[in-house]
Amino acid sequence: MIKELAVTAFSPSELHTIWDVRDAKAYVEAHLQYAKNHPLETINDQLLATIPVAKPIYVLCGGGTKAGRAAALIESLDSQREVIILKGGTRAAKVAGMVIEGEQ
C-alpha cells in the first residue's frame, strides 16, 4: 500500500526506515537526518528482506519523482508492504528548516 505524507509533517527518528532513493552523490551532498541511501536501481527483493514486513518504509528523493517510482517498485516486489512517499523530498525539508546532513 502506497501512502503520501508531506515531508514537513514527518518527524524523522532512528526508529523509522527512511530510504533516500537518489544517487550516492546527491545523498552525500545533503540528505534528511536518519535517511539511508538506497538508489532506485538498488531496490530489490534482497534489500526488502532486510526490513521487517510490518515496518513501513519511508521513501524520498530531491523533489518527488524518483520517490514515486521507488514506491511503485517496492509495491511490485511486495504488495504487503506499507510504503510512504515523503512529498516534497529533501528540497522541501531543507526549505522548512528540518535537519539536513551532509551539506557543504
Backbone as numpy.savetxt, mean C-alpha at the origin, in Angstrom:
# Nx Ny Nz CAx CAy CAz Cx Cy Cz
-12.02 -8.73 -1.34 -12.86 -7.56 -1.34 -11.97 -6.32 -1.34
-12.23 -5.44 -2.27 -11.45 -4.20 -2.37 -12.27 -3.06 -1.79
-11.63 -2.31 -0.91 -12.25 -1.12 -0.32 -11.32 0.06 -0.58
-11.84 1.24 -0.35 -11.02 2.45 -0.49 -11.13 3.27 0.79
-10.02 3.92 1.14 -9.96 4.78 2.30 -9.02 5.92 1.96
-9.42 7.13 2.26 -8.52 8.27 2.03 -7.30 8.10 2.91
-6.13 8.27 2.34 -4.90 8.10 3.12 -4.89 9.05 4.32
-5.53 10.19 4.17 -5.56 11.17 5.26 -6.48 10.74 6.40
-7.32 9.73 6.18 -8.19 9.21 7.24 -7.59 7.98 7.90
-6.37 7.64 7.52 -5.68 6.43 7.97 -4.59 6.80 8.97
-4.49 6.04 10.02 -3.42 6.24 11.01 -2.50 5.02 10.98
-1.43 5.10 10.19 -0.55 3.94 10.04 0.13 3.56 11.34
0.32 2.27 11.53 1.09 1.76 12.67 1.81 0.49 12.25
2.69 0.02 13.11 3.44 -1.21 12.82 2.51 -2.42 12.80
1.29 -2.28 13.27 0.33 -3.40 13.27 -0.35 -3.58 11.91
-0.26 -2.57 11.05 -0.87 -2.65 9.72 0.09 -3.26 8.71
-0.47 -3.94 7.73 0.29 -4.41 6.58 0.07 -3.38 5.48
1.09 -2.55 5.24 1.00 -1.45 4.27 2.02 -1.71 3.17
1.53 -1.83 1.97 2.42 -2.07 0.83 2.44 -0.85 -0.07
3.62 -0.30 -0.27 3.85 0.76 -1.24 4.26 0.05 -2.52
3.42 0.16 -3.56 3.63 -0.65 -4.77 4.39 0.08 -5.88
5.03 1.21 -5.53 5.87 1.92 -6.51 7.21 1.22 -6.63
8.02 1.64 -7.59 9.35 1.06 -7.75 10.24 1.46 -6.57
11.33 0.75 -6.42 12.22 0.93 -5.26 12.77 2.35 -5.18
13.08 2.96 -6.31 13.64 4.32 -6.29 12.65 5.30 -5.69
11.40 5.26 -6.14 10.37 6.17 -5.61 10.13 5.91 -4.13
10.14 4.64 -3.75 9.93 4.28 -2.34 11.04 4.86 -1.45
12.28 4.71 -1.88 13.41 5.20 -1.09 13.35 6.72 -0.94
12.91 7.41 -1.98 12.84 8.87 -1.93 11.84 9.37 -0.89
10.69 8.72 -0.78 9.67 9.14 0.19 8.57 8.08 0.26
8.28 7.63 1.48 7.19 6.67 1.65 6.49 6.88 2.99
5.26 6.43 3.06 4.46 6.53 4.27 5.11 5.71 5.37
5.11 6.26 6.58 5.68 5.54 7.72 5.03 4.16 7.83
5.84 3.16 8.10 5.47 1.75 8.27 5.18 1.01 6.96
5.22 1.69 5.82 4.98 1.02 4.55 6.20 0.21 4.14
5.94 -0.95 3.57 7.00 -1.80 3.03 6.90 -1.74 1.51
8.04 -1.80 0.85 8.06 -1.71 -0.61 7.83 -3.07 -1.24
6.75 -3.18 -1.97 6.43 -4.37 -2.76 5.93 -3.88 -4.12
6.88 -3.59 -5.03 6.49 -3.10 -6.36 5.45 -4.02 -7.01
4.59 -3.41 -7.78 3.48 -4.13 -8.42 3.92 -5.45 -9.04
5.03 -5.43 -9.74 5.47 -6.64 -10.45 5.99 -7.74 -9.53
6.14 -7.47 -8.24 6.61 -8.50 -7.29 5.48 -9.17 -6.52
4.26 -8.70 -6.72 3.13 -9.27 -5.98 2.74 -10.60 -6.61
2.79 -11.66 -5.80 2.47 -12.99 -6.28 1.95 -13.86 -5.13
1.63 -15.10 -5.42 1.11 -16.02 -4.40 2.07 -16.20 -3.23
3.37 -16.28 -3.52 4.35 -16.49 -2.46 4.37 -15.31 -1.49
4.30 -14.09 -2.00 4.27 -12.92 -1.14 3.00 -12.91 -0.30
1.87 -13.18 -0.93 0.61 -13.20 -0.18 0.62 -14.26 0.92
1.30 -15.36 0.69 1.36 -16.43 1.69 2.08 -16.00 2.97
2.82 -14.90 2.91 3.53 -14.43 4.10 2.64 -13.59 5.02
1.43 -13.28 4.57 0.50 -12.43 5.32 -0.73 -13.28 5.67
-1.12 -13.30 6.96 -2.33 -14.05 7.32 -3.54 -13.58 6.50
-4.37 -14.51 6.07 -5.52 -14.19 5.22 -6.47 -13.21 5.92
-6.59 -13.31 7.23 -7.52 -12.45 7.97 -7.03 -11.01 8.13
-5.77 -10.76 7.80 -5.20 -9.42 7.99 -5.36 -8.59 6.72
-6.00 -7.42 6.82 -6.15 -6.57 5.63 -4.80 -6.10 5.11
-4.73 -5.92 3.81 -3.53 -5.38 3.18 -3.90 -3.99 2.65
-3.17 -2.99 3.13 -3.36 -1.61 2.68 -2.35 -1.36 1.56
-2.81 -0.85 0.42 -1.91 -0.57 -0.69 -1.97 0.91 -1.06
-0.81 1.45 -1.42 -0.76 2.81 -1.91 0.40 2.96 -2.88
0.35 4.05 -3.62 1.43 4.38 -4.55 1.63 5.88 -4.44
2.05 6.51 -5.50 2.26 7.95 -5.45 0.96 8.74 -5.42
0.02 8.33 -6.27 -1.23 9.06 -6.35 -2.48 8.20 -6.45
-2.34 6.95 -6.87 -3.50 6.08 -6.91 -3.60 5.08 -8.04
-2.90 5.30 -9.14 -3.05 4.43 -10.30 -2.53 3.01 -10.04
-1.30 2.89 -9.59 -0.72 1.57 -9.35 -1.40 0.85 -8.20
-1.86 1.59 -7.20 -2.52 0.96 -6.05 -3.78 0.22 -6.50
-4.53 0.81 -7.41 -5.73 0.16 -7.93 -5.40 -1.12 -8.68
-4.34 -1.07 -9.47 -3.92 -2.27 -10.21 -3.42 -3.34 -9.24
-2.69 -2.92 -8.19 -2.19 -3.87 -7.20 -3.35 -4.54 -6.45
-4.35 -3.74 -6.08 -5.51 -4.30 -5.38 -6.23 -5.33 -6.25
-6.40 -5.02 -7.53 -7.06 -5.95 -8.45 -6.23 -7.23 -8.59
-4.92 -7.10 -8.65 -4.05 -8.26 -8.75 -4.16 -9.13 -7.50
-4.10 -8.52 -6.34 -4.22 -9.27 -5.09 -5.56 -10.00 -5.05
-6.63 -9.32 -5.43 -7.95 -9.95 -5.43 -8.01 -11.12 -6.40
-7.34 -10.98 -7.56 -7.34 -12.08 -8.53 -6.55 -13.29 -8.03
-5.55 -13.04 -7.21 -4.74 -14.13 -6.65 -5.43 -14.79 -5.46
-6.19 -14.01 -4.70 -6.86 -14.52 -3.50 -8.08 -13.66 -3.21
-9.23 -14.09 -3.68 -10.45 -13.30 -3.53 -10.96 -13.21 -2.10
-10.39 -13.97 -1.18 -10.79 -13.93 0.22 -10.15 -12.77 0.98
-9.15 -12.16 0.39 -8.40 -11.10 1.05 -9.15 -9.78 1.07
-8.98 -9.03 2.15 -9.47 -7.66 2.21 -8.31 -6.76 1.81
-8.51 -5.99 0.76 -7.49 -5.08 0.26 -8.06 -3.67 0.34
-7.30 -2.76 0.95 -7.77 -1.40 1.12 -6.82 -0.45 0.39
-7.36 0.23 -0.61 -6.57 1.21 -1.36 -6.55 2.51 -0.57
-5.36 3.00 -0.27 -5.22 4.28 0.42 -5.23 5.39 -0.63
-6.41 5.94 -0.86 -6.63 6.95 -1.89 -5.80 8.21 -1.65
-5.22 8.70 -2.71 -4.39 9.91 -2.64 -2.91 9.58 -2.54
-2.60 8.40 -2.03 -1.23 7.91 -1.98 -0.26 8.78 -1.20
0.99 8.57 -1.50 2.07 9.25 -0.79 2.02 10.76 -0.98
1.63 11.21 -2.17 1.57 12.66 -2.40 0.55 13.32 -1.47
-0.64 12.74 -1.34 -1.66 13.32 -0.46 -1.23 13.24 1.01
-0.57 12.15 1.38 -0.09 12.01 2.76 0.92 13.10 3.08
1.81 13.37 2.14 2.84 14.39 2.34 2.22 15.78 2.47
1.27 16.09 1.59 0.59 17.39 1.63 -0.15 17.56 2.97
-0.71 16.47 3.49 -1.48 16.53 4.73 -0.60 16.57 5.98
0.72 16.44 5.79 1.63 16.51 6.93 1.80 15.19 7.67
1.41 14.09 7.03 1.61 12.78 7.66 3.11 12.45 7.68
3.50 11.50 8.52 4.91 11.14 8.64 5.35 10.42 7.37
6.31 11.04 6.68 6.90 10.49 5.46 8.37 10.22 5.75
8.78 9.01 5.43 10.18 8.63 5.64 10.94 8.65 4.33
12.25 8.85 4.43 13.13 8.77 3.27 13.26 10.05 2.48
12.63 11.13 2.90 12.75 12.38 2.14 14.17 12.90 2.19
14.56 13.48 1.09 15.92 14.04 1.01 15.93 15.46 1.51
